[in-house]
Amino acid sequence: MKYTVSAIVPAYDKEVRISDVLKVLAKSKDINETICVYDGNDPHTLQAIKSIKKIKLLHSKKKHGKANAMGRGVEKAKSDIILFVDADIRGFTEKTIKQLIQPLQSGNFDCSLGYRSSTMEASFGVPLSGERAYFKKDLEPHVKKFESMRYGGVELYLNYHFKNKRTKILKLHGVYSYAKHHKYSTVKATRLYAFSTYELISEIIRQKNPMYFLKSYMSYVYLGNKNLEEHIKFIYRGL
């Protein structure tokens, strides 16, 4: 049985790479629908999304946060598999799509998490990657929680609640983030990085569970998968 796939792309203002990402998804024979959830007012970003055929746009001028956007996308999706893809990446290709969905299509895994190629993202950033795939039926019980999270922490939440699922963790060769300082002024980029860090820490504290960080971050990636040696190698390489 071949499962159908819905790609969900959360987007905000000044997503300079979003056209590249959406074009790949729109042309892919492995993707049955692509939903872009855009919270923002930037006319260039909005036009870039609208210019690509076959893209379903969910647009809100008010920013609700990434977790909320992901939840809205899941609610609208019609396919068996949900593929999440961040809008601010480069090097995203048809091969990347196949890497992420094949483990689920094979029936051997319940979800997949693809980490990017930079040294930092291939070590400490692995648990926070936005490129991941799940079965919709497994995500549905969590959607309302997504919508109430508002900002940071959705990746840690998913890691924690899927920690006992069969998870394939894989490197997305040639895929990199498009850094915030390439989109914004140095001051604004620094502010956004600080805010993201604050939101992650706040989410961990909010859980009031001393094991949450261990099970959603450290154990999930570095202790609980077959790629342990490869991850450790990248950690030391980055030090």
C-alpha positions in Angstrom: 0.0 0.0 0.0 1.3 3.4 -0.9 0.2 6.2 1.5 -0.8 9.6 0.3 1.3 12.6 1.5 0.4 16.2 2.5 3.3 18.7 2.8 2.8 21.5 5.3 5.0 24.6 5.2 4.6 27.1 8.0 5.7 30.6 6.8 6.2 34.1 8.2 7.4 37.4 6.8 10.5 37.7 4.6 10.7 34.0 3.7 13.3 34.6 0.9 13.6 30.9 0.1 10.0 29.9 0.2 9.6 29.8 -3.6 12.4 27.3 -3.9 10.8 25.0 -1.3 7.3 25.3 -2.6 8.3 24.7 -6.2 10.0 21.4 -5.3 6.9 20.3 -3.4 4.5 21.4 -6.1 6.4 19.4 -8.8 6.9 16.3 -6.7 5.0 13.2 -7.7 5.3 11.9 -4.2 3.3 14.8 -2.7 -0.5 14.8 -3.1 -1.1 18.3 -1.7 1.0 21.1 -0.4 -0.5 23.5 2.3 1.3 26.7 3.1 0.2 28.3 6.4 1.2 31.9 6.2 0.9 34.3 9.1 2.0 37.7 8.1 1.6 40.8 6.0 4.7 40.9 3.8 3.5 41.4 0.2 6.6 39.8 -1.4 6.2 36.6 0.7 2.5 36.4 0.0 3.0 37.0 -3.8 5.7 34.3 -3.9 3.3 31.8 -2.4 0.4 32.7 -4.7 2.6 32.6 -7.8 3.1 28.8 -7.5 0.3 26.6 -8.7 -1.1 23.7 -6.7 -0.3 25.4 -3.4 -3.2 25.6 -0.9 -2.8 28.8 1.1 -4.0 29.3 4.6 -3.4 33.0 5.3 -3.8 35.0 8.6 -2.5 38.5 9.0 -2.0 37.9 12.7 1.0 35.8 13.8 -0.1 32.8 15.8 3.2 30.9 16.0 4.7 27.9 14.3 3.0 25.2 16.4 -0.4 26.8 15.7 0.4 26.9 12.0 1.3 23.3 12.0 -1.9 22.4 13.8 -4.0 24.3 11.3 -2.2 22.6 8.4 -2.8 19.1 9.9 -6.5 19.8 10.3 -6.9 20.8 6.6 -4.7 18.0 5.3 -6.4 15.1 3.5 -3.5 12.6 3.2 -2.2 9.6 5.3 1.3 11.1 5.9 2.1 14.6 7.0 5.4 16.0 5.9 6.5 19.2 7.7 9.0 21.4 5.9 10.4 24.8 7.0 10.2 27.7 4.6 13.7 29.1 5.3 16.0 26.3 4.0 18.1 25.9 0.9 19.2 22.7 -0.9 15.7 21.1 -0.6 15.1 18.7 -3.4 13.0 15.8 -4.6 15.6 13.5 -3.0 15.0 15.2 0.3 11.3 14.4 0.1 11.9 10.8 -0.7 14.4 10.5 2.2 11.8 11.8 4.7 8.7 9.9 3.5 10.3 6.5 2.5 10.7 5.2 6.0 6.9 5.6 6.6 6.0 4.3 3.1 8.0 1.2 3.8 5.9 0.4 6.9 9.1 0.0 9.0 8.8 3.4 10.8 6.1 5.5 12.4 7.9 8.8 11.8 11.1 10.4 10.5 13.3 13.3 11.4 15.8 14.8 9.0 18.6 16.9 10.3 20.4 19.5 8.1 24.0 19.5 7.0 25.8 22.3 8.9 27.9 21.1 11.8 25.7 22.8 14.4 22.5 21.5 13.0 23.9 18.0 12.6 24.7 17.9 16.3 22.9 20.1 18.8 20.3 21.1 16.3 19.1 17.6 15.4 16.1 17.6 17.8 14.9 21.0 16.6 14.7 20.3 12.9 11.6 21.3 11.1 11.9 18.6 8.4 10.0 15.6 9.7 7.1 13.2 8.7 4.3 11.5 10.7 1.1 9.6 10.0 -1.8 12.0 10.3 -3.7 9.6 12.6 -0.9 9.8 15.1 -0.8 13.6 15.0 -4.5 14.2 15.3 -4.7 13.7 19.1 -2.1 16.4 19.5 -3.5 19.1 17.1 -5.4 21.1 19.8 -2.3 21.1 21.9 -0.3 22.6 18.9 -2.8 25.4 18.6 -2.5 26.4 22.2 1.3 26.3 22.3 1.5 29.6 20.3 5.3 29.8 19.9 8.4 27.7 20.5 8.7 24.1 21.6 6.7 22.2 19.1 9.6 20.1 18.0 10.5 19.2 21.6 6.8 18.3 22.2 6.8 16.0 19.2 10.0 14.4 20.2 8.7 13.7 23.7 5.3 12.3 22.7 6.7 10.2 19.9 9.7 8.9 21.9 8.4 5.4 21.9 7.5 5.3 18.2 9.7 3.8 15.6 11.7 6.9 14.5 14.1 7.1 11.5 16.7 9.9 12.0 18.6 10.8 8.9 20.9 13.4 7.5 19.6 15.6 4.7 22.7 16.0 2.6 23.0 19.5 1.1 20.2 21.0 3.1 21.0 24.1 5.2 19.1 26.8 7.1 18.8 30.3 5.7 20.0 32.3 8.7 18.0 35.1 10.2 20.8 37.6 9.7 20.4 37.1 5.9 16.8 38.2 6.1 16.8 40.8 8.8 19.1 43.5 10.3 21.7 42.3 12.8 19.7 43.8 15.7 16.4 42.2 14.7 18.1 38.8 13.9 19.8 38.8 17.3 16.4 39.6 19.0 14.7 36.8 17.1 17.4 34.3 18.0 17.2 35.3 21.7 13.4 35.1 21.6 13.5 31.6 20.1 15.9 30.4 22.8 13.7 32.0 25.5 10.6 30.2 24.1 12.4 26.8 24.1 13.6 27.3 27.7 10.1 28.5 28.7 8.5 25.4 27.2 10.8 23.1 29.1 10.2 24.9 32.3 6.4 25.0 31.7 6.3 21.2 31.5 7.4 21.0 35.2 8.9 17.6 34.4 12.7 17.2 35.1 12.8 14.4 32.6 11.2 16.4 29.8 14.4 17.9 28.4 16.3 14.6 28.7 13.6 12.6 26.8 12.7 15.3 24.3 16.2 16.4 23.4 19.1 14.4 24.7 17.8 10.8 25.0 15.6 11.2 22.0 18.5 11.7 19.6 21.8 10.9 21.2 20.8 7.9 23.3 17.8 6.4 21.7 18.7 5.8 18.0 21.0 3.7 15.9 22.9 6.7 14.6 24.5 7.4 17.9 28.1 7.1 16.8 27.5 9.4 13.8 25.9 12.1 16.0 28.7 11.9 18.5 31.2 12.4 15.7 29.4 15.6 14.6 29.3 16.9 18.2 33.0 16.5 18.6 33.7 18.0 15.2 31.7 21.1 16.2 33.6 21.7 19.5 
